[in-house]
Amino acid sequence: MTGPDELRALVREVIMDVLPQGLSVTETVNLSTDEDLEAFVKRLLDLDPAEREQLRSGRKRFRLPGVSSAAPTAQTTPAPPVPAAAVSGAERAGGSTPVRRIERGAVTEAVINQAVRAGERLVLGRGAVLTPLARDRARASGVPIERER
């Protein structure tokens, strides 16, 4: 019987073998205050070695809201606005939760960990697949996940 860490490593390895290596992930980051910038830098410093390699290789990218890239290779895009009826009182009062939209590919435990650090909720497009380990991590961490219909 293998331990949970060994099983996680095996699942990550299988996912990396199955997914095309050429797909890039672009995450929109809002850096409108010094506090936003500080939180973003701290998040970058906390990346695990695999995520750092994704940054170095260009498979993980960041962009500011409202800035379009010349080659839209984004797998992750901002979610559309939520209707007013679906917004909680805290969000209406200005305490809105940042949203990370994932269009396609595997949503892994690492993505959930990033969402936890950034305080984000996830919106999954039709082409996104949530791994069982990621689902368990999201439940344990309280990361809300919505599926697009």
CYANA upper distance limits for C-alpha pairs under 8 A (distance plus 0.5 A):
  2 THR  CA      6 GLU  CA      6.58
  2 THR  CA      7 LEU  CA      6.88
  3 GLY  CA      7 LEU  CA      6.72
  4 PRO  CA      8 ARG  CA      6.60
  5 ASP  CA      9 ALA  CA      6.71
  6 GLU  CA     10 LEU  CA      6.71
  7 LEU  CA     11 VAL  CA      6.67
  8 ARG  CA     12 ARG  CA      6.65
  8 ARG  CA    133 LEU  CA      8.16
  9 ALA  CA     13 GLU  CA      6.65
 10 LEU  CA     14 VAL  CA      6.74
 11 VAL  CA     15 ILE  CA      6.65
 12 ARG  CA     16 MET  CA      6.65
 12 ARG  CA    108 THR  CA      8.34
 13 GLU  CA     17 ASP  CA      6.77
 14 VAL  CA     18 VAL  CA      6.70
 15 ILE  CA     19 LEU  CA      6.53
 15 ILE  CA    106 ALA  CA      7.98
 16 MET  CA     20 PRO  CA      8.30
 16 MET  CA     21 GLN  CA      8.09
 19 LEU  CA    105 GLY  CA      7.83
 19 LEU  CA    106 ALA  CA      8.29
 22 GLY  CA     59 ARG  CA      7.66
 23 LEU  CA     59 ARG  CA      6.98
 23 LEU  CA     73 THR  CA      8.00
 23 LEU  CA     75 GLN  CA      8.10
 24 SER  CA     58 GLY  CA      7.54
 24 SER  CA     59 ARG  CA      4.56
 24 SER  CA     60 LYS  CA      6.12
 24 SER  CA     61 ARG  CA      7.80
 24 SER  CA     73 THR  CA      6.75
 24 SER  CA     74 ALA  CA      6.90
 24 SER  CA     75 GLN  CA      7.03
 25 VAL  CA     59 ARG  CA      6.41
 25 VAL  CA     60 LYS  CA      5.26
 25 VAL  CA     61 ARG  CA      6.55
 25 VAL  CA     73 THR  CA      7.95
 25 VAL  CA     74 ALA  CA      5.96
 25 VAL  CA     75 GLN  CA      5.37
 25 VAL  CA     76 THR  CA      6.27
 26 THR  CA     60 LYS  CA      6.38
 26 THR  CA     61 ARG  CA      5.07
 26 THR  CA     62 PHE  CA      5.83
 26 THR  CA     63 ARG  CA      7.42
 26 THR  CA     73 THR  CA      7.95
 26 THR  CA     74 ALA  CA      5.27
 26 THR  CA     75 GLN  CA      6.54
 26 THR  CA     76 THR  CA      5.80
 26 THR  CA     77 THR  CA      7.49
 27 GLU  CA     60 LYS  CA      8.24
 27 GLU  CA     61 ARG  CA      6.76
 27 GLU  CA     62 PHE  CA      5.35
 27 GLU  CA     63 ARG  CA      6.77
 27 GLU  CA     74 ALA  CA      8.23
 27 GLU  CA     76 THR  CA      6.03
 27 GLU  CA     77 THR  CA      6.88
 27 GLU  CA     78 PRO  CA      8.46
 27 GLU  CA    100 ARG  CA      7.93
 28 THR  CA     62 PHE  CA      6.24
 28 THR  CA     63 ARG  CA      5.38
 28 THR  CA     64 LEU  CA      5.99
 28 THR  CA     65 PRO  CA      6.45
 28 THR  CA     76 THR  CA      8.25
 28 THR  CA     77 THR  CA      7.02
 28 THR  CA     78 PRO  CA      7.01
 28 THR  CA    100 ARG  CA      8.30
 29 VAL  CA     62 PHE  CA      7.09
 29 VAL  CA     63 ARG  CA      6.57
 29 VAL  CA     64 LEU  CA      5.85
 29 VAL  CA     65 PRO  CA      7.21
 30 ASN  CA     36 ASP  CA      7.59
 30 ASN  CA     64 LEU  CA      6.47
 30 ASN  CA     65 PRO  CA      6.88
 31 LEU  CA     36 ASP  CA      5.55
 31 LEU  CA     37 LEU  CA      5.95
 31 LEU  CA     40 PHE  CA      8.50
 31 LEU  CA     64 LEU  CA      7.89
 32 SER  CA     36 ASP  CA      6.94
 32 SER  CA     37 LEU  CA      8.18
 33 THR  CA     37 LEU  CA      6.99
 34 ASP  CA     38 GLU  CA      6.63
 35 GLU  CA     39 ALA  CA      6.62
 36 ASP  CA     40 PHE  CA      6.65
 37 LEU  CA     41 VAL  CA      6.70
 38 GLU  CA     42 LYS  CA      6.70
 39 ALA  CA     43 ARG  CA      6.65
 39 ALA  CA    118 ALA  CA      8.45
 40 PHE  CA     44 LEU  CA      6.80
 41 VAL  CA     45 LEU  CA      6.75
 42 LYS  CA     46 ASP  CA      6.84
 43 ARG  CA     47 LEU  CA      7.13
 43 ARG  CA    114 GLN  CA      8.40
 43 ARG  CA    117 ARG  CA      7.37
 43 ARG  CA    118 ALA  CA      8.03
 47 LEU  CA     51 GLU  CA      6.26
 47 LEU  CA     52 ARG  CA      6.58
 48 ASP  CA     52 ARG  CA      6.80
 49 PRO  CA     53 GLU  CA      6.72
 50 ALA  CA     54 GLN  CA      6.89
 51 GLU  CA     55 LEU  CA      6.92
 51 GLU  CA     60 LYS  CA      8.41
 52 ARG  CA     56 ARG  CA      6.77
 53 GLU  CA     57 SER  CA      6.50
 54 GLN  CA     58 GLY  CA      6.57
 54 GLN  CA     59 ARG  CA      5.52
 54 GLN  CA     60 LYS  CA      5.77
 55 LEU  CA     59 ARG  CA      6.67
 55 LEU  CA     60 LYS  CA      5.41
 55 LEU  CA     61 ARG  CA      7.08
 63 ARG  CA     67 VAL  CA      7.41
 68 SER  CA     72 PRO  CA      8.39
 75 GLN  CA    102 ILE  CA      6.55
 75 GLN  CA    103 GLU  CA      5.93
 75 GLN  CA    104 ARG  CA      6.57
 75 GLN  CA    105 GLY  CA      8.22
 76 THR  CA    100 ARG  CA      7.41
 76 THR  CA    101 ARG  CA      5.79
 76 THR  CA    102 ILE  CA      4.87
 76 THR  CA    103 GLU  CA      6.34
 76 THR  CA    104 ARG  CA      8.40
 77 THR  CA    100 ARG  CA      7.29
 77 THR  CA    101 ARG  CA      5.56
 77 THR  CA    102 ILE  CA      6.93
 77 THR  CA    103 GLU  CA      7.78
 78 PRO  CA     99 VAL  CA      7.11
 78 PRO  CA    100 ARG  CA      6.38
 78 PRO  CA    101 ARG  CA      5.76
 79 ALA  CA     99 VAL  CA      6.84
 79 ALA  CA    100 ARG  CA      7.17
 79 ALA  CA    101 ARG  CA      5.66
 79 ALA  CA    123 VAL  CA      7.29
 82 VAL  CA     86 ALA  CA      6.96
 82 VAL  CA     87 VAL  CA      7.23
 83 PRO  CA     87 VAL  CA      7.26
 87 VAL  CA     91 GLU  CA      6.58
 87 VAL  CA     92 ARG  CA      7.03
 88 SER  CA     92 ARG  CA      6.85
 89 GLY  CA     93 ALA  CA      6.70
 90 ALA  CA     94 GLY  CA      7.19
 90 ALA  CA     95 GLY  CA      5.89
 90 ALA  CA     96 SER  CA      7.28
 91 GLU  CA     95 GLY  CA      5.20
 91 GLU  CA     96 SER  CA      4.52
 91 GLU  CA     97 THR  CA      7.53
 92 ARG  CA     96 SER  CA      7.63
 97 THR  CA    119 GLY  CA      7.37
 97 THR  CA    120 GLU  CA      6.43
 97 THR  CA    121 ARG  CA      7.18
 98 PRO  CA    118 ALA  CA      8.40
 98 PRO  CA    119 GLY  CA      7.26
 98 PRO  CA    120 GLU  CA      5.23
 98 PRO  CA    121 ARG  CA      6.88
 99 VAL  CA    120 GLU  CA      5.77
 99 VAL  CA    121 ARG  CA      5.52
 99 VAL  CA    122 LEU  CA      6.33
 99 VAL  CA    123 VAL  CA      7.58
100 ARG  CA    115 ALA  CA      8.26
100 ARG  CA    120 GLU  CA      6.90
100 ARG  CA    121 ARG  CA      6.76
100 ARG  CA    122 LEU  CA      5.49
100 ARG  CA    123 VAL  CA      6.76
101 ARG  CA    122 LEU  CA      6.34
101 ARG  CA    123 VAL  CA      5.19
101 ARG  CA    124 LEU  CA      6.44
101 ARG  CA    125 GLY  CA      7.75
102 ILE  CA    107 VAL  CA      8.43
102 ILE  CA    122 LEU  CA      7.83
102 ILE  CA    123 VAL  CA      6.77
102 ILE  CA    124 LEU  CA      5.51
102 ILE  CA    125 GLY  CA      6.37
102 ILE  CA    128 ALA  CA      6.91
103 GLU  CA    124 LEU  CA      6.60
103 GLU  CA    125 GLY  CA      4.82
103 GLU  CA    126 ARG  CA      7.21
103 GLU  CA    127 GLY  CA      6.30
103 GLU  CA    128 ALA  CA      6.16
104 ARG  CA    124 LEU  CA      8.26
104 ARG  CA    125 GLY  CA      6.84
104 ARG  CA    126 ARG  CA      7.46
104 ARG  CA    127 GLY  CA      4.53
104 ARG  CA    128 ALA  CA      4.39
104 ARG  CA    129 VAL  CA      7.63
105 GLY  CA    127 GLY  CA      6.85
105 GLY  CA    128 ALA  CA      5.33
105 GLY  CA    129 VAL  CA      6.51
106 ALA  CA    128 ALA  CA      6.38
106 ALA  CA    129 VAL  CA      5.29
106 ALA  CA    130 LEU  CA      6.47
106 ALA  CA    131 THR  CA      7.24
107 VAL  CA    111 VAL  CA      6.57
107 VAL  CA    112 ILE  CA      8.08
107 VAL  CA    128 ALA  CA      7.25
107 VAL  CA    129 VAL  CA      6.34
107 VAL  CA    130 LEU  CA      5.27
107 VAL  CA    131 THR  CA      6.63
107 VAL  CA    134 ALA  CA      7.27
108 THR  CA    112 ILE  CA      7.10
108 THR  CA    130 LEU  CA      7.17
108 THR  CA    131 THR  CA      6.28
108 THR  CA    133 LEU  CA      7.70
108 THR  CA    134 ALA  CA      5.52
109 GLU  CA    113 ASN  CA      6.68
109 GLU  CA    131 THR  CA      8.21
109 GLU  CA    133 LEU  CA      6.66
109 GLU  CA    134 ALA  CA      4.69
109 GLU  CA    135 ARG  CA      8.40
109 GLU  CA    137 ARG  CA      6.97
110 ALA  CA    114 GLN  CA      6.75
110 ALA  CA    134 ALA  CA      8.29
111 VAL  CA    115 ALA  CA      6.74
111 VAL  CA    134 ALA  CA      8.35
112 ILE  CA    116 VAL  CA      6.68
112 ILE  CA    134 ALA  CA      6.77
112 ILE  CA    137 ARG  CA      7.32
112 ILE  CA    138 ALA  CA      6.53
112 ILE  CA    143 VAL  CA      7.83
113 ASN  CA    117 ARG  CA      6.82
113 ASN  CA    137 ARG  CA      8.44
114 GLN  CA    118 ALA  CA      6.65
115 ALA  CA    119 GLY  CA      6.21
115 ALA  CA    120 GLU  CA      5.32
115 ALA  CA    121 ARG  CA      7.20
115 ALA  CA    122 LEU  CA      8.08
115 ALA  CA    143 VAL  CA      7.64
116 VAL  CA    120 GLU  CA      6.92
116 VAL  CA    141 SER  CA      7.41
116 VAL  CA    143 VAL  CA      7.02
119 GLY  CA    143 VAL  CA      8.44
120 GLU  CA    143 VAL  CA      7.63
121 ARG  CA    143 VAL  CA      6.22
121 ARG  CA    144 PRO  CA      5.49
121 ARG  CA    145 ILE  CA      6.55
122 LEU  CA    143 VAL  CA      7.95
122 LEU  CA    144 PRO  CA      6.76
122 LEU  CA    145 ILE  CA      5.23
122 LEU  CA    146 GLU  CA      6.73
123 VAL  CA    145 ILE  CA      6.34
123 VAL  CA    146 GLU  CA      5.26
123 VAL  CA    147 ARG  CA      6.32
123 VAL  CA    148 GLU  CA      7.37
124 LEU  CA    128 ALA  CA      6.20
124 LEU  CA    129 VAL  CA      8.44
124 LEU  CA    145 ILE  CA      7.79
124 LEU  CA    146 GLU  CA      6.61
124 LEU  CA    147 ARG  CA      5.32
124 LEU  CA    148 GLU  CA      6.38
125 GLY  CA    147 ARG  CA      6.89
125 GLY  CA    148 GLU  CA      5.69
125 GLY  CA    149 ARG  CA      8.45
126 ARG  CA    147 ARG  CA      8.07
126 ARG  CA    148 GLU  CA      6.73
126 ARG  CA    149 ARG  CA      7.67
130 LEU  CA    134 ALA  CA      6.87
130 LEU  CA    135 ARG  CA      6.92
131 THR  CA    135 ARG  CA      6.74
132 PRO  CA    136 ASP  CA      6.77
133 LEU  CA    137 ARG  CA      6.66
134 ALA  CA    138 ALA  CA      6.52
135 ARG  CA    139 ARG  CA      6.76
136 ASP  CA    140 ALA  CA      6.69
137 ARG  CA    141 SER  CA      6.44
138 ALA  CA    142 GLY  CA      6.22
138 ALA  CA    143 VAL  CA      5.34
138 ALA  CA    144 PRO  CA      7.64
138 ALA  CA    145 ILE  CA      8.28
139 ARG  CA    143 VAL  CA      6.98
139 ARG  CA    144 PRO  CA      8.40
